[in-house]
Amino acid sequence: MSPTSTPITSADLKKGLEAKRFGAKVYTFETIDSTNNCARALAGCWATEGTLVIAEHQTAGKGRLGRQWLANPGENLTFSLVLRPTIGPEVVNLLPLYAAVALAETIEQTCGTKVECKWPNDLLIGGKKAAGILLEGSVTNDAVDFVVLGVGLNVNQTSFPPEFQDRATSLRLHTGREFDRTELLQTMLLSLEKRYDGWMKNRFRDVLPSWLAKTSMINKEVTVAVDGSTLTGTVSGVTPDGALILQANGTETILFAGDVTIVDH
């Protein structure tokens, strides 16, 4: 077993962890159904903010819109964080954008390669998907109880199923080198915590300019699958609360969810 595929342990993670809260409490699993499921259960039992759930393998890893997140065991990062932001539900849609920026910055600093943000929750390298973000949470009486931030990042995986080969990549495929997953996770937790603390002061409203600086979607033609139908139009921007603005046939549509595909010409 190479050092890069050595299982991530709580002890190893905490040895060099600079983040103060994110990762202070760690639950590690060799195999689990979903780190998000576990983190949600822990959050419901009043787990503290920054509680981290990591798995080497997920049997039912979650992607958006009910999809399954597929990742080879021991080669990638699949983890979930419990967050307890003091914000109203109207700001929750900015949290995937916050996470995308923090993770993109980490990857760029680590790999020296440009990372692109794709609304609402993907990170692209060289036009291919390298990471996905999934948020699930609980709201009571118009207040956020907790949010679970789930992340799947392709790190050292070098092969994908045929149906994903043209759309997926990994840090190793893009750079030609292996990565120490523990060190990478330590860096990511610190970046996520710093950005979280900084933007919390302004209720995450400062996240949008940073996200827009890392996307090429604006003024691009896209198709969006939402609620069983497909819309085609041009992305004109993102609203202050994180929704996509789509222009189609002279009509402006505001989308808070959907599966976006950029149209290549």
C-alpha positions, -999 to +999 in steps of 0.1 A: +000+000+000+015+034-010+015+063+015-011+081-006-036+052-002-030+047+035-064+051+053-069+085+069-070+082+107-082+107+132-048+107+149-029+114+117-053+141+106-050+160+139-012+159+140-008+187+115-043+202+116-043+240+118-080+245+117-094+251+152-130+238+149-133+220+116-120+185+123-117+189+161-141+159+164-135+132+138-154+100+129-136+078+104-151+048+086-136+022+062-170+017+047-203+035+053-235+041+034-230+079+032-210+104+052-238+129+048-263+104+064-239+099+094-232+136+098-269+144+097-276+119+124-248+134+145-260+169+139-295+158+151-279+147+183-262+181+188-228+174+174-207+205+176-199+227+146-169+213+127-176+177+134-161+157+106-171+124+091-147+107+067-151+074+048-127+054+026-156+039+008-193+048+005-218+022-005-245+049-012-226+081-016-248+110-024-247+133-053-272+160-061-308+153-073-308+119-057-278+106-077-251+083-063-215+096-059-191+069-072-155+069-060-129+042-058-121+032-022-089+046-007-081+069-036-102+100-030-117+123-003-153+117+007-162+137+038-190+157+055-189+186+080-215+197+104-221+234+102-243+256+125-244+289+107-263+317+124-281+327+092-317+326+079-329+301+053-328+328+026-290+327+026-285+289+026-281+287-012-249+307-009-232+279+012-224+257-018-207+287-035-187+294-003-175+258-002-167+257-039-145+288-036-127+275-005-120+241-020-110+256-054-085+278-037-070+248-019-067+228-051-051+257-070-025+263-042-018+226-039-017+217-076-009+249-093-038+244-117-068+265-124-101+253-109-135+264-123-167+267-104-199+254-121-232+263-106-244+252-082-220+227-067-193+214-091-156+220-094-141+215-129-104+211-139-097+212-176-135+213-182-140+180-164-157+174-130-132+168-102-154+175-072-190+178-061-206+195-031-239+185-014-257+204+013-284+190+035-299+207+065-326+213+090-347+245+094-371+252+123-392+283+126-373+301+099-339+295+115-312+271+104-306+243+129-277+228+111-262+223+077-242+192+066-216+200+039-207+169+019-177+169-004-165+143-029-131+150-045-114+128-070-078+128-058-057+098-069-082+079-090-070+072-125-098+053-141-135+059-144-165+040-158-168+044-196-199+067-192-178+092-171-144+091-188-151+122-209-167+141-180-146+132-149-110+138-139-089+137-107-060+157-093-036+128-102-049+125-138-045+163-143-011+167-127+005+133-131+014+130-095-001+113-064-013+133-034-012+126+003-049+127+011-044+135+048-023+166+041-048+177+014-077+173+038-059+193+065-054+221+040-090+220+029-104+221+064-083+252+072-094+269+040-131+260+047-128+273+082-111+306+073-136+314+046-165+303+067-155+326+096-147+355+074-179+354+054-201+346+084-196+382+095-214+394+064-239+365+062-220+351+032-230+380+010-193+385+001-191+350-014-206+359-048-178+381-062-152+354-053-174+327-069-180+347-101-143+352-104-139+315-107-166+307-132-168+309-170-206+303-171-217+339-174-230+346-210-227+309-219-255+289-234-266+261-211-293+235-208-309+230-173-328+199-163-352+208-136-385+192-124-386+168-153-383+194-180-353+210-198-347+247-202-322+262-227-309+297-224-280+320-216-267+325-181-268+362-173-257+360-137-264+348-102-288+365-077-275+378-044-291+347-027-273+322-050-299+314-077-290+311-114-304+338-138-313+323-172-323+343-202-344+324-228-365+337-256-367+372-240-378+358-206-357+358-174-360+326-153-346+323-117-335+288-108-326+276-073-318+241-084-311+221-115-286+200-135-267+224-157-249+214-189-228+240-208-236+238-246-204+235-267-204+251-301 
